[in-house]
């Protein structure tokens, strides 16, 4: 049971960090729209989505 709780807590932390990274990427894209910044936003969104999928599967 402890291993599962630790895994969920780790996922929650990773989700929080990925969400912050997404906000940073979106801010950069808003300040300086470019293909590179749009790619970074898309990657950050994909990271958050993947982590949320893992979290849902772990619940």
N, C-alpha and C positions, 0 to 999 in steps of 0.2 A: 504494500500500500504506500509506503513512504517513497518508493521509487516512482510511482505514478504521480504522486503529489509533486515531487521534485521536478518531474518532466513537465507537468502543467505549469508550475511556477516559472520554469525556464522558458517555456513557450510564451507565457504572458510577458515576461521581460523582453524577449526577442520581438514580440509584437509592438510593445511600447517603443522600443528603439527604432524599429522599422517605420513606425508611424511618425516619429520625429524626423527621420531621414526623408520621408515623403513630404513633410511640411517644408523642409529645407529645399528640396528639389522644386517644389511648387513655387516657393518664394523666388528662387533663382530664375525660374521660367517666367514668372510675372515681371520681374525686373528687367530681364534680358531674354526676350523670346528668341529661341534659336532651335535648330534641329537637334543639336546636342542636348540642350536642356529639356526638350520634349522627350528625347530618348531616356534621359535620366528619370524623368517623372514616370514614364511608362515602366521602367525597370523597378522603380520604388513601389509603384502600385502593384506590380506582379509579385514582388517580395511580400508585401503586406497580405495580399490575397492568398499566397501559398501558405503563409504562417497561420492565417485565420482558418484555412482548410484543415491544416494539421491540428489546430486547437479544437475544432469542431469534431474531428475524428477521435481525438483523445478523450473527449468528454463522455 
